[in-house]
Amino acid sequence: MPIKRILIVAAAAAALVSGWQVVFGPGVSAEPATVVPAPAVDTPATSASGPQTVVLAGGCFWGVQAVFQHTKGVIKAVSGYAGGSKDTAEYETVSTGRTGHAESVAVTFDPSVVSYGTILQIYFSVAHDPTELNRQGPDEGTQYRSEIFAQNDEQKRVAEAYVAQLGKAGVFKEPIVTKISLGAPFYPAEGYHQDYATLHPSNMYIVFNDLPKIENLKRVFPDRYQATPVLVSARATN
């Protein structure tokens, strides 16, 4: 297992020594989320025909996937790689930070239930910190960058307007560094990376970095939260 995934175990041990009790499930103390306003510009549900997909990068894909798997209206959330070529879209190679990929999640949603703008609002509020450049939490490298891989011109337009809106409002203490791209291909990650937070809820990396994101989704967006996640693998449902 890569170093970035196991360093948190040492932090957990230190926390336990100092007397901090780690509680799994609903009792996990959520890290502060940044409450952001809804987009002033959004894609109307009436203009969408069928399910829509956007690819979002915001650090390790385990947590981003978990957040959107618990979001009402999301049909599917698949971990993978975007921003690089097919022949290097493989975890160990991407982890070198030299392939151009970002760990990403392809979020497919029903726009009649949850709008594209709301997906972005959740992305900026609880899924990751858009002010961290080429890193998220304990993970560092360009493969952990913040980037929206829009699938069409309308998605790109809405994303650009939203970033400008949040910047003007001064919602974050630091500038937003999220990139916005158009049309980059997406390559699904290996099977063992899918549904990772659901399959490994006691993993210390998940406990410290990802369960708090799910709790923040439940707290900040209670009307958007669903307790039962939509999963990729049949194994996660057994």
C-alpha positions in Angstrom: 0.0 0.0 0.0 1.5 3.4 -0.9 2.9 5.6 1.8 0.3 8.2 1.5 -2.4 5.7 2.5 -0.6 4.4 5.6 0.9 7.6 7.1 -2.5 8.3 8.7 -2.1 5.1 10.8 0.7 6.7 12.7 -1.4 9.8 13.3 -4.2 7.5 14.6 -1.8 5.8 17.0 -0.7 9.2 18.3 -4.2 10.3 18.7 -5.2 7.2 20.7 -2.1 7.6 22.9 -3.2 11.1 23.7 -6.6 9.8 24.7 -8.7 10.7 21.6 -11.3 7.9 21.1 -11.9 7.1 17.4 -15.5 6.3 16.9 -16.7 4.8 13.6 -19.8 5.4 11.7 -22.2 8.3 12.6 -20.1 9.3 15.6 -17.1 10.5 13.6 -16.4 14.2 14.3 -16.6 16.0 11.0 -14.0 18.4 10.0 -15.3 21.9 9.3 -16.9 22.3 5.9 -17.0 25.6 4.0 -20.7 26.5 3.5 -20.9 28.1 0.0 -23.9 29.7 -1.7 -25.7 27.9 -4.5 -24.6 28.9 -8.0 -26.3 32.0 -9.4 -25.9 30.3 -12.8 -27.1 26.7 -13.2 -28.3 24.3 -15.9 -32.1 24.2 -15.8 -33.5 20.7 -15.3 -35.8 21.4 -18.3 -32.8 21.8 -20.6 -31.2 18.4 -19.7 -32.2 15.3 -21.5 -31.5 12.2 -19.4 -28.7 11.5 -17.1 -25.6 13.8 -17.1 -22.0 13.2 -16.2 -19.3 15.4 -14.9 -15.8 14.4 -13.9 -14.4 15.9 -10.7 -10.9 15.8 -9.2 -10.3 16.8 -5.6 -7.6 14.7 -4.0 -7.8 11.0 -3.3 -10.8 9.6 -5.2 -11.9 7.4 -2.3 -13.5 10.4 -0.4 -14.9 12.2 -3.4 -16.5 9.0 -4.6 -18.0 8.4 -1.2 -19.5 11.9 -0.9 -21.3 11.6 -4.2 -22.4 8.0 -3.6 -24.3 9.4 -0.7 -25.9 12.3 -2.7 -29.5 12.0 -3.7 -29.9 12.1 -7.5 -26.5 10.6 -8.2 -26.9 7.5 -10.3 -23.3 6.4 -10.3 -19.9 7.6 -9.1 -16.9 5.9 -10.5 -13.3 6.4 -9.3 -10.7 6.8 -12.1 -8.2 9.0 -13.8 -8.6 12.0 -16.1 -6.2 14.4 -17.8 -3.6 12.0 -19.1 -3.4 9.2 -21.7 -4.9 5.7 -21.7 -1.6 3.8 -21.6 -0.5 5.4 -18.3 -4.0 5.4 -16.6 -2.9 2.9 -13.9 -2.6 3.6 -10.2 1.0 3.0 -9.5 2.0 5.0 -12.6 -0.4 7.8 -11.9 1.0 8.0 -8.4 4.4 9.1 -9.7 2.7 12.4 -10.5 4.3 12.4 -14.0 1.4 11.2 -16.2 -0.8 14.3 -16.2 -3.7 12.5 -14.7 -5.7 13.5 -11.7 -7.4 11.0 -9.4 -11.0 11.8 -10.4 -14.6 10.6 -10.1 -17.1 10.4 -12.9 -20.4 11.5 -11.3 -23.5 10.6 -13.3 -26.6 12.2 -12.0 -30.3 12.8 -12.7 -30.7 16.5 -13.3 -34.4 16.3 -12.5 -33.4 15.3 -8.9 -30.1 17.2 -8.4 -28.8 20.0 -10.6 -25.3 20.3 -12.0 -24.9 23.4 -10.0 -25.8 21.6 -6.8 -23.2 18.9 -7.6 -20.6 21.7 -7.9 -21.8 23.2 -4.6 -21.3 19.9 -2.8 -17.9 19.5 -4.5 -16.7 22.9 -3.3 -18.2 22.7 0.1 -17.6 19.2 1.5 -15.9 17.0 -1.1 -12.6 18.8 -1.0 -10.7 22.1 -0.4 -10.5 24.0 -3.6 -7.8 26.3 -2.3 -5.1 23.6 -1.9 -2.8 23.5 -4.9 -1.7 20.0 -6.0 -2.6 18.4 -2.7 -5.5 17.5 -0.4 -5.0 16.7 3.2 -2.0 14.3 3.6 -1.8 13.6 -0.2 0.6 15.7 -2.3 1.2 15.8 -6.1 -0.4 17.0 -9.3 -2.5 13.8 -9.3 -4.3 15.3 -6.3 -5.1 18.6 -7.9 -8.5 20.3 -7.9 -10.0 20.2 -11.4 -13.4 20.1 -13.1 -13.4 18.1 -16.3 -16.5 19.5 -18.0 -18.2 17.3 -20.5 -19.7 20.0 -22.6 -19.6 23.8 -23.1 -22.5 24.4 -20.8 -20.9 22.6 -17.9 -17.7 24.6 -18.5 -19.7 27.9 -18.6 -21.5 27.1 -15.4 -18.4 26.0 -13.6 -16.4 29.1 -14.6 -19.3 31.4 -13.5 -19.5 29.6 -10.2 -15.7 29.9 -9.5 -16.0 33.6 -10.3 -19.0 34.0 -8.0 -17.3 32.3 -5.1 -14.1 34.3 -5.6 -16.0 37.5 -5.7 -17.9 36.6 -2.6 -14.7 35.9 -0.7 -16.1 32.6 0.6 -12.7 31.1 1.1 -9.7 32.6 2.9 -7.4 31.7 0.1 -7.9 31.9 -3.7 -9.6 29.0 -5.5 -7.1 27.0 -7.5 -9.5 24.7 -9.2 -8.8 24.2 -12.9 -11.6 23.8 -15.4 -11.1 21.7 -18.5 -13.2 20.5 -21.4 -13.5 17.0 -22.9 -10.6 15.2 -21.2 -11.1 11.4 -21.4 -11.9 9.5 -18.2 -10.4 6.0 -17.4 -12.0 4.0 -14.6 -9.7 3.0 -11.8 -8.9 -0.6 -10.8 -11.7 -2.5 -9.1 -10.1 -2.5 -5.7 -10.4 1.4 -5.7 -14.2 1.3 -6.2 -16.5 1.8 -3.2 -13.4 1.9 -1.0 -14.9 3.9 1.8 -17.9 1.6 2.0 -15.8 -1.6 1.9 -13.2 -0.3 4.4 -14.9 2.0 6.8 -12.4 1.1 9.6 -9.3 1.9 7.5 -7.6 4.8 9.3 -7.2 6.8 6.2 -10.9 6.6 5.6 -11.7 7.4 9.2 -9.6 10.5 9.3 -10.1 11.9 5.8 -13.3 10.5 4.3 -15.9 9.7 6.9 -15.9 13.3 8.0 -16.7 14.4 4.4 -19.8 12.1 4.5 -20.8 13.5 7.9 -20.4 17.1 6.5 -22.6 16.2 3.6 -25.3 14.9 6.0 -24.9 18.0 8.2 -24.6 20.8 5.5 -26.9 19.3 2.9 -29.4 17.2 4.9 -32.0 17.3 2.1 -29.4 16.0 -0.4 -28.0 13.2 1.8 -28.9 9.6 1.4 -27.8 7.0 3.9 -27.6 4.1 1.5 -24.8 4.8 -1.1 -25.1 4.0 -4.8 -22.2 1.5 -5.4 -20.2 0.3 -8.3 -19.4 -3.2 -7.2 -21.8 -6.0 -6.2 -19.3 -7.0 -3.6 -20.0 -3.9 -1.6 -23.7 -4.8 -1.2 -23.1 -8.2 0.2 
